[in-house]
Amino acid sequence: MYLVGIMLAAGRKRGIKEESLIQIAFANEQVNASCKATFPYTKEYTHFKVSYYRIDSKGEEITMIKRDISETIPQGMMNQTTRKIYKLPIQPDKHNSVTGTYYCKAEWQNSEASNGNGTFILFRGKSLRASQGFVQQW
């Protein structure tokens, strides 16, 4: 794994990255994509949106799922940096998902955004069979 999208905001780190580089699913299976967000426990960074999207053949961003996040600042943690994992389900039957790279994005209330480098998701038909060993190599 690699760290992406980390920025300094008034001396505080914030960013987003994907938890997996590659995922494989049947064409009708839900994929549970995970984004790891890094942000400071401050009022301006504890309310944000996390989404997964892909880029279509025209270069346009197609959002698969977007979720509003609101974190409570634990006592004694103000201005401390935290890392949280958010799971977002990508459902092929609802999102017309195709094999390709999907990206995680965090958008904070102050219009700042951070994008991950992407997770390659292979959607395959049930008629295709992979040996157990092949799947484990991924």
Buried (B, 14 or more C-beta within 10 A) or exposed (E): EEEBBEEEBEEBBBBBBBBBEEBBBEBEBBBEBBBBBBBBBBEBBBEBBBBBBBBEEEEEEBEBBEBEBEBEBEEEEEEEBBEEEBEBBBEBEEBEBBEBEBBBBBBBEEEBBBBBBBBBBBBBEEEEEEEEEEEEEE
